[in-house]
Amino acid sequence: MKILVLGATGYIGSATVNRLLAEGHEVVAFTRSGEAANLPSVAGDLTDPASLRAAITGDIDAVINIAPPTGDEDADHAATDAIVESLAGSGRAYVYTSGIWVLGETGDDALDEDAPTNAIAIVGYRPRVEQRVLDAASRDVRTAVIRPGIVHGNGGGIPGMMIGWAKEQGVARHVGENTRWPMVHVDDLAALFTLAVTGAKAGSLYHGVGEESVLVADLAAATGAPTEVWTQEEAAAVVGEAFAEALGLNQVVSGAKARAELGWSPLGPGAVESMRS
């Protein structure tokens, strides 16, 4: 397949591109500059629907959107509409990246894809974008939405930030005594994107979760630094209120559906092991 990847040069995007190439697909990167190392690329911006339409040429078999949202709901809806309009009636695939923060607090039972959304502020409008993407299945677009857990591995993601904070401050801080995060290794997530773009049925929603719940205190301890519990208010003074709420979000989320329907088999190291290494 020839696949246009939005966000191809980012943390998750780079891993996904590597996986796609390893499996014999052709990748075109959609970047602001129109340049990406060792990849064919086209210039464009998520806030410019015309550039999206121009990039989705007739030889593009699928689009994967791993780019960060713009933060502007109208702009993200316009981007979705431009992609869908370009693919409509073709049966080609569109995979959109959301995240498990749209579920809000979960309690102790693992939530699956049938659970209602209760998005926290930092992702407040994203469930509406998800639904817009899923509804495009009625226009003969093979749409799928993936909600990754907290991504780890290769020194990146929020766990990578925790390691950086511990090095800088000499203490590993985490929000809440018993906060749990659903997590996924970046290479396993890349495998899920590849499975979804090639085999997901139209209108599919998947949680990209390798471990249903990991105690954040254990992640902090894995940095090797002394640990310290932050209140959400203390964290907000450093990272902002919206991100502090996300860091303190206690969740248990199931990734069983992707395993059952797509044959996804996460193989990467667990989050605590990944942090230690």
N, C-alpha and C positions, 0 to 999 in steps of 0.2 A: 504494500500500500504506500501511496505518497501522502504524507501526513503533515499538515500545517500545525506547528506547535507554538502557541502563545505562551510566553514565559519560558522559552527554551533555554535561556542562559542562567536561570535562577537555580536555587538549591535543589528543589524537587524537579524542575524542568530539565536540568542537566542530567540527572540520574535517569529520567524517563527517556530522554533522547538517546543516551547510551544503550538503554535496554532495547529501544525500538531498532536502532542500527544493528545491534547484535543479533536481532531476530530477522534481519534482512529487509526491513522497511526503509523507505526513503523519507528523510525529514527535511522540511523547509521551516526555518526559524522566522517568526514574526517579531521584529525588534524595532525600536524607535530609530536606530541608526541605519537599519537595513544591513547590518553586519553581525556575523556570529562566527567565532573561530571554527574553521573546518566544516562549516555547514552552508549550504545554499540558504539565502535569506531574502526577505522582502521588508521594506520599510513601512512602518505604520504605527498607530497608537490606538489603544482601546477607546479613547475619547473621540476618535475620528471614524465614524461608521463607514465612510466612503473608502478609507484605507483598508478596512476589513473586507469589504465587498471586492475590492480590486485584488486582494491577496488570495481570495478563494476562487481560483480559476477552475476551469472544467477538468483539469487533470488532477486536482486535489481530491483524494478519496475520503479524507476525514480531517476533522479539526479537533485538537485537544487544547483546552484553555486552562493553563496552569498559572496564568498571570495573576498578580494580586489585584483585587477589585479596586476600582478607582476611588471609592469612598463617596461617590455621587450616585444615588440610586437611579436617577434618570439616565445618566451616562451608561451605567451597566445594563440597564434595560435596552437602551439604544444599541449597544454592542451586541447583546443577545439577538435582537431583532435583525441586525445586519447579517450576522452569521447564519441565522435560521433562514432568512430570505434567500441567501446565496446557496443554501443546501436543499431548500424545499423541493419536494417532488422527485428527489434523486435517490433516496434510500441511503445516502451517505451518512457517516457517523459524526456526531458532535458530543464530545465528553467535556463536561464542565466540572470544575473543582470548587467545592464548598468546604465544609468543615464541621466537626462534631460540636463546636460551640453553639450551633443553631439549636441544639437540644436542651441547653440550659442544665441546671442541676438535675441529676438523675435518681438519686437515692441508691440503694444497694442492689437493685435488680438491673441486670444489663439490658439496656434499651436496644431494640432492633429498628429496622427501617420503617416499621409501622407506627412507631411512637410519634406523637404530635411534637411539633417544634415549639420551643420556648426560648427564643434566641436572646442572648445577652447583648448589651448595647453595642459592643465592638463589631458585631455581625448582624445588627438589628434588622436590616432589610434583606439579608441574603436568602432567607426562605422564599421570598417572593421571586427572586431571580431563579432559584432552583425550580420553582413551579413553572415559570415561563419556559425554561429549558425543557422540562418534562412534557409540558403541553405540546411542544413542537413535534412530538411523535405523531400527532394527528395530521401533520403536514408532510408525512413520509420523510422524516429525518430520524435516523437511528440515534436518538438522544440517550445519554446516560449522565447521571450526577454521581460524583464520588465525594464522600465526606471523610477526609483523612483524620485519623487521630493526631495526637501530638507527634510530630515527626522527629526522629533521632537518627544518628549515624553519621559518620564521616565528619564529625566535629561541628555539625550545623544545627539549625533549628533552635527552638527555645532551650533544649538541653545544652547546646553549644553556648548559648548566652549565659546559662547558669555557670558553666565552667569558666567563662570569661570573667563573670562577676566575682567568683571565688578567687581567681588569680589576682584580680585587681584589689580586692578588699580583704583577702585573707580569711573570709568567712563565707560559707554557702548558705544563702538565705532562701527560704521558701515560704509560701503563703499558706497558713493553716497547719494545724497539728496533723490532721488525718486526710488531707486532700489527696485524691487519686486522679490520675490521668489515664485515659485510653491512649495507647501508643502504637507506633508503627515505624519500622526501619525504612529509611528512604529508598533502599534498593527493593524492598518488598512492595512498597507503594508504587515504584516504577513498574514492577511486574504487573500490578493490578491495573494500572492505566493501559498497559499493553493488551492485557486480556479484555478489558472493557471496550477499547476502540476496535478490536478485531471481532469480538464475539458477543457483546452485551445486546440483549433485546431492546427494542425501542421503548423508551419510557422507564428505564431501569434506574434504581437508586441503590447505592452500595456504601456501607461503612468500611473505610480502609483502616481497619483496626487489627493489629497483630496480637496485642495484649489488652485484654478488656479493662484492666485497672492496675496501675502501678502506683505505689505510695510515693508521693513526691519527696517525702522525707528521705526515702531510700536513694532517690536520685541525687539529692543534695549530699548525702553521706558518701556517695560514690565519687564525688569530686576529690575526696581526700582531705578537704578542708573542714574545720570545725563548722557545725551547722547552727543555724539560728532561725527561729520562727518569726516571720513578719506578720503583723496584722495587715489586713487589706488597706487600712488607712496609711500605715507606714510605707507599704509598697506603692500606694498611689502617689505619695510625695516624691517618689523617685522615678516611676515609670508611667505615671498618669492613671487616672481613675479607671478608664475603660480597660486598659491592659492589666491592671491590678485585679480587676474583677475576673478576667480570664485566667490569670495565674492561680487564683483561689477557687476556681470552679471545680467542684467535686463531681466526677462522672464515672460511670461504669457503662461501657458500650460494647455491644456484640458486633463482631465482624463475620459471623457464621454464614450469612447469606452469600457473600462473595465466594467463600470457599465452596458452598454447595452448588451455586449456579455457574460459576466461572472456572471452578477447579483451582482457585487461588490457594497457594500453599506458602505462607510466610516462612522464610528460611533464615533470615538474618538474626544476629544476636539480639537478646532481649535488651531493654532500655538500660537497665542497671549495668549490665556487662558492657554495653556500648559506652556508657559514661566512664566506666573505669578504664577503658582502653583508649 
